[in-house]
C-alpha cells in the first residue's frame, strides 16, 4: 500500500482550495496574482531556490506560482 504523502508546508494538502493573502503583483510572464484570489495548492515548490520554503499553487488564470505558505489562508482574505 502507498504511504500518504506527507503534509505540505503550513499543513496544506494538494488539491486544497485556499486564498492568496499576499500582495497583488504582476509576474515576469505578464500574469497577475491578486490579493484575495482563490487558488489551488498543487504541491511543494519545484524550483530549486524555493524547495522546502514555498508551495506551488495554481491561480485562476492557470499560472503556477511558488508562494510562501504564510501568504495562503483557508479563510477569505480581508480586503
C-alpha positions in Angstrom: 0.0 0.0 0.0 1.2 3.5 -0.7 2.0 5.8 2.1 0.0 9.0 2.1 2.0 12.0 1.0 3.5 13.9 4.0 1.7 17.2 4.7 3.0 20.2 2.9 4.3 23.4 4.5 1.6 25.0 6.6 -0.3 21.8 6.8 -1.8 22.3 3.4 -2.7 19.3 1.1 -2.5 19.0 -2.7 -5.8 19.9 -4.3 -6.9 22.1 -1.4 -8.6 25.4 -2.3 -7.2 28.3 -0.4 -6.9 32.1 -0.7 -3.9 34.1 -1.7 -3.3 36.8 1.1 -0.1 38.2 -0.3 0.4 41.4 -2.3 -1.1 41.8 -5.8 1.7 41.6 -8.3 2.4 41.2 -12.0 4.6 38.2 -12.8 7.5 38.1 -15.2 5.2 36.2 -17.6 2.7 39.0 -17.6 0.2 37.2 -15.5 -1.2 38.8 -12.3 -1.6 37.4 -8.8 -4.3 39.2 -6.9 -4.8 39.5 -3.2 -7.8 37.5 -2.2 -7.9 35.2 -5.2 -8.9 31.6 -4.6 -6.1 29.3 -5.6 -5.4 25.6 -5.6 -2.5 24.0 -3.8 -0.6 21.8 -6.2 2.3 20.6 -4.1 5.7 21.6 -2.9 7.7 24.2 -4.8 9.8 22.6 -7.5 12.2 25.4 -8.4 15.5 24.7 -6.6 15.7 28.0 -4.8 12.2 27.6 -3.3 12.2 23.9 -2.4 11.3 23.5 1.3 10.2 27.1 1.6 7.3 27.6 -0.7 4.2 25.9 -2.2 3.3 25.6 -5.8 -0.2 26.9 -6.3 -2.4 27.4 -9.4 -4.1 30.7 -9.9 -7.5 31.1 -11.7 -5.7 32.0 -15.0 -3.8 28.7 -14.8 -0.5 30.3 -13.7 1.6 28.0 -11.4 3.4 30.2 -8.8 5.6 29.4 -5.9 4.1 31.1 -2.8 5.1 31.3 0.8 2.7 29.3 3.0 2.2 32.5 5.1 0.6 34.1 2.1 -2.1 31.4 1.9 -5.2 31.1 4.1 -8.1 28.8 4.4 -10.3 31.8 5.2 -11.1 34.5 2.6 -8.6 37.4 2.8 -9.8 40.6 4.3 -9.8 43.4 1.6 
